[in-house]
Amino acid sequence: MNKKIIIFLIILTIIPVVSFWNIVSGGYDKQNKTILFLKEVIPLPLARKIRDTVFFIPKLKDRNEFLEVQLSKFEQGLEGNIFFDGTVKTKKNEYSFKKFFLPFPSLDLTLGANAEKNSLRAHYLEIIDDKIFVISGEGKTIFFDKKNILKKKLNQKEIKNNLKNKIETKGNLLAAIRDMYYENNFIYLSVVELIDNKSTLNIYRAEKNLTFLNFKIFFETKEYHDKGNVLQTGGRIEKFNNEEILLSIGFFDKYEKAQDESSIVGKIISINKENSNFTLRSKGHRNPQGLFYWDEKKIIINSEHGPKGGDEINFNNLSDGSIKDFGWPVSSYGEPYGKFAGSIFEKRGYLKKSHSDYGFVEPIKYFTPSIAISEIFLNKNKIFASSLRAESIYILKVLNNSKVEIIERVNLKSRIRDLKYDNENDLFFVILENTPSFGVLKFN
């Protein structure tokens, strides 16, 4: 047989093999256009079947490497050992990056990142004076001295708290932590609770204390959602003004409520810190994951998950005093997931592409395919947006009040749940999920 033909046949054989492995393994770039195309054309059940038969040896190798890291994490307890100290490279720059272990449970990605069980694996951080506080999805609180990021160990310490007990005495169950926020000596937690298989979002707060955190209910949404939905909940808390804080609330899989002003589902509200009264600030949100208040411009910036694609960054300019509507579920640049195609969306006329044509505010930026955007922060006229699926921090330059552009993507190769900027050291702290860890990223 002609040598060229043999080489051609070998290449034809290798390409699908590599393609299948890229799809079913966890090490590929989730935003790679070629891989995204292959995932569209190759049925996932088929890809997984090949993974579990043809690729069982490399799969075991990956699994063993993962278990070795998890064992190291378990054995070190609260020491918070450093397990990566190097750099992360982009097309333009190279940044210093460290990772320290956290003593919390890992995601079970075999169930899928959206599995309700994994809601208890979402962890959050907050900078409190010269300390870093971290809370696990199960409600465990730890802290360490911020200066320890310069050492090989964080030397974490556990702080006991009454959160689970407080929830359970009401007959409820802790389903998820959705954020931690600190202001004026108070630690605020947004919490998803389950009662009789119905879900609700509440805020608890406690005075700062390094030995015991005594949480008390601060704000109750007083809306309960059938089927115990714990996924599209929002729950981000952010600074607003001297009297109020901001809270984002997801749509809890209740499509009609995001546009209903008698409900606070699918809304962003401000809450008075003294009496817990709230004011509606915007509506038409799906699952707002990030919040930032740009005080200089009087703009609330939020990020939110779309359906299949259509993740958004939105600017809510408060200067005219109106309640802005960002369109969900009527308008979205995303698409319905396969099992929903032709059902609720088409019947009700949802997911129109334009926002402005239907009286809604256009997103300042949308992402298709989805990056599973999470927390955001604005610094020096740049938005830093973390992501779960894309495992990256996107840096966007703000050009004006209606336009931004992506100037860099920093791929950390791990789902990023939370992000905080440390002004003192001019660096970012992140919570990484694949192996629960605390990251330190320095943009030189």
N, C-alpha and C positions, 0 to 999 in steps of 0.2 A: 504494500500500500504506500502511496506517496507520503513522504515524510511530512509535508505541509498539511496534508489531510489529517494525519495522526495528531499533530500538534493542535490543529483546529478542534478536533473531537475532544481532546483532553481539556482544552480551554472551555468548551461547551459543558463539559462535565463539572469542572471546578466551579464555574460561575454560580450555578444553582445551589451547589453544596455550600459555598461561602455565603450566598444570599440567605439560605435557610438558617445557617448558624447565626448570622448577624441579626436576624429577626427574633430568634428565640433566646439568644444570650442577652445578658444584661449589660455588656460592656460597650455597646455601640452608641454613637452620638444620636440621641433621640430626635434631633432636628435635621439629620442628614437626608437630603432630598431623595437620593437613590433608595435608601432604606425605607423611607416613607412611601415611595412608590411601590416597592416590593410588598410592603405590608398591606397595601390596598389590593394588589392582584393575587397574592397568595393567601388562601383562607387560613386563619389563625389555628383552627383545630388541626388542619393538616400539618402546619409548621410545628405545632407542639408534639404531634405524634412522631414526626421525624426526629425531633429533638430527643424524645424519650426512647428511641430505638437506635437510629443511626448514630446519634451524637451522645450516647449515654456515657462514654468515657470522658470526653472533654467537659460534659456537664458535671460529672462527679469531681473532676479536677477543680472546676470553679466552685462547686459546693464545698469542697475541702478547704480551699483557700478562704472562703467566707467563714467557715466554722472556726478556723484557726484564729482569725481576727476576733470573732465573738468570744472565743475562749480566753484570749488575752484580755479582752474587755471585762469579762466576768471575774477573772482572777485578780485584777488590779483594784476592784472595789471602788472606793471613793478617792483613790489617789489621783485620778484624772491624768493618767500618763499621756505624754505626747507620743503619737504613733506616725506622724508625718511632719517633717520640717524641711520645706523646700520651696519651690516656686511653681506658679501656674503661668503658662504662656498663652498669649493671644497672637493674632496676626500682627499686632502693633507693639505690644509691650510684654514684659515679664514682671510678675508681681510675687512678693513673698507670701507664703501661705503655710499655716500650721493647723494641725488637727489634734485635739485631745479627746480621750474617751469620756463619755458620759455614762453613768451607771443605770441606764434606762433600757427597757425592752426595745428590740428592733422591730421594724415593719416585717410582716409576713407577705412578701411580694408574690408568693405562689398563689395567694388569694386574690391578687390584684390590689393596686394601691387604693382603690375606692372601697374596699371591703370595710364594712362597719366595724369589724374587730380592730382594724388599723386606726380607727379614730382615737383609740387609747394609746396610740404610739406616736402621736403628734406632740412635740415638746416645744417650749417657748422660753425666751430669755428676756431679761431686763437689766439695764445698768442702774444700780442704786448706790449713789455716792461712790465710794471706792471699792464697791463690791459688785459681783455679777451674780444675779439670782437666776436659777433655771427651774422650771416646773415640768414634770413629766405629764404625759397624757392621762396617767392614772392618778395624778394629784400629789406626787411626791415632790417636795421642794428641797433644793440644795443651794449653797452659795459658796463662793471662794473669793479671795482677794484679787482684784483686777491686776495687780502687779505680778501675779503668778504666771501670767501669760509669757513672761520673759524667762521662766524656768522650764524644767522638764516635767513638772507635775503641777496640777492646779490645786492639789490638796483641798478637795471639796469637803464640805460639812453639810450634814442633813439638818434641816429645820422641821420639827414636827408641826403638823397643822391639823385643824379640825374639819377640813373641807368635806371629806367623804362622810364623816359622822353627821355633819350639819345637813347634808343632802338626804342621808338615809333616815334621819329622824323625821323627815317629812313624808317618808314612804317612797322616796324617789331613788333613782340610781344615777351615778355619774356615768355619762356616755362619752363625754369628750371635753377637754380643755380647748378653748379657741383663741385665747390670748392672755398675756400678762402685761400690766401697765403700772407705772409708778408715778405718783405726783403728790407733793405736799405731805409726805410721811405715810401715805396710804398705798397699799398694793391692791390693784384691781384685777380680778379674774373674770373672764367671760366663760360660761360653763353651759354645755348642753346636758339637760337632765331628761330622764325617762320616767314616766309615771303611767302605769297601765298601758304600756306599749305606745304611748304618745310622747312626743318630744317637745321641749321648750328651751328657750335660751334665756339665761339670767346672768346678772353680774353680782359677784361677791367682792367684799373688800375687807382688808385687815390692816391694822397699824403695823408699821415696820417693826420687826422684832427678830433678833438673831437666835432666839431659843424656842419660840412658839408663835405661830401665826394663828390668831383667833379670827376666823372669817365670819362675817355677818352678811346677810342679804342686803344688797344696795339697790338693785333695780331688777324688776321682774317684767318680762314682756307680756305675761298673762295671756299668751296664745299657745294653744296646744295642737299638735299636728299628728294626724293619724299615721299609722304604719311606722311610727318611731323613727322618722327620717333624721339621721345625724350627719348627713353629708353636705347638702347645700345650705349651710347654716350661717355663713359669714362669721361675725363675732369679733372683728378687730376693734380694739380700743385705741384712741389717739387723743393727744392734747388738742384743745380747741381755744378756749379763752379763759379768763380768770375765774369765771363762774361755772363753766361747762366742760365736759369731755365729749368726744364723738364715739359713736358705736355703729358698726355696720351689721346689718341683719340680712341673711340670705333668704331665698324664696321658699325653702323647705319643700320643694317639689309641689308647691301650690301656685300654679301659673297665674290664676286670676288675681291673686292677692298682691302681686308686685305693683299693680296699677290701682289698687283699691286704697284710698287714703284713710279708710276706717280701720285698716290693718297696718301694723308696722313691719310686716313681712316684705322683704325685697326693698328695704329702705335704708337710708343713712339718717341717723337722728343725733341730736345733741342732748345731753342729760345734765341737769343742774346737780352740782356736787353737794348742795346743802339739802334739797328737798326731793331729789330724784325725779322731778318733773321733766318731761322731754319735749323737744321741738323737732318737727319734721324738717329735714334739710334737703332731701332728694328722694326720688322713687324710681321704679323701673330697673332695679338691680337684680342680677341673678344670684351670684355668690361672691360678694365683695371680700377679697382676701387681704388687701393692703389699704392703709389709710395714711394720709399726711396732710396737715394743714399748713398751707403757705401763707403765713400771717401777713407778710409784706404785700401780697397781691390779693388777699382775702379770697383765696381759692382752696376748696377742698379737693385734694387729689385722691382718687381711689383706683385700685386695680381689682379686676374680677374675672372669674372663670366664665368662659362661654360654654356652649354645649360641645359639639365636635368642631373645634376651631372657634374663632371669634372672641378670644380673650381680649379684655379691654383695659385701657388706661383712660380715665375720665377726669375732666376738669369741671368743677362746679364753681363758677364765679358767683360769689354771694353779693356782689356790689349792687345789683338791682333788686334784691330782696325777694325774688321769686323762687318757688320750689321747682327745681329742675327735674325733668323726666328723661331718663336715659334709655327708655324704650322696651326693656324686657317685659314680657316675652314677644311683644309685637314685632320688634326689630332686633336683629342680631346678624353679625357677619359670619356666624357659625352655622352648622347644619345639624339636623337631628341625628342621633345615633340610629343605626340601622333598624333596630326593633321598633323605633318610634316613627320611622318614615311613613308618611301617608296617613298618620293617625291624627293625634290631637293637634299637630301643627297645621296641617293642611285644612282640617275641618274648621279651625278657628282663625285661620289666616295669620298664623304666627310666623316668625322668622323672616320677615321682609328684610331686604338687605339695606335699603336706605333708612336712616333715622330721621334726617331733617325733612324728608318728603312727607312724613307722617306726624310732624310736630314734635319730634324728640331731639335731644342733644346728641350730636355725633361724638363718638369717642375720639379723643385726641390721638390715639393709636390703637390699632387692633392687630392681633396675631393669629394668622391662619397659615399653617397648622398651629394648633394650640401649643403654648409653652407651659401651661398650668402655672400661670403667674401667681406669686405669693406676696410677700411684703414689699413695700416701696419706701424710698427715702429720697428727699431732695436736698442737694448740697451744691453750692456754687453753680446754680443754674443747670444742674444735671440731675436727672432722675436715675436712681439705682433701683432696679426691679429684679428681685430674686424669683426663682422658678423651681417647680417641682419636676415636671416632666423633662424640661430642657436641661435641668441640673446646672443652671448657669445664673450669673448676674448680668443683666443687660444694662448698659449705660446709654442713656438717651439725653441728648442736648435739647434744652428747651429753646426754641427759636422765637416764639411769641405765645400769646395766650390761646392759640388754636393750632399749634403745630410743634411737633418734636421729630427728631431723627435719631435712629440708632447709630451710635458711633463706635460701639465695641461690645463684644460678647465675651465674658470671662467664664469658661467652662470649668466648674469645680468637680464634675463627674460624680455628683451625688445630689439627691433631692434636697432642696434648701427650703426649710419650713419657715424660718424666721431670720430677721436681719436687723441689726442695730448699729448705728454709727457712734463711735466713741470720739467725741470732739477733742478730748485731752490728748489722745495719741494719734489722731487723724487716721483711724483705721476702722474696719468693719468687723463685727462679730456676727457669726452665722450659726444656726442650728442645722446640722446635716442629718439626714434620716437613714440612708442606706445602712450605715453603721452609726448608731446614735453618737454624735460627737459635736464638740464645740470648736468652731473654726475661727481663725484669726487671719484676716486678709488685709494686706497693706498695699494701697494704691500709691506707688512711689511718685 
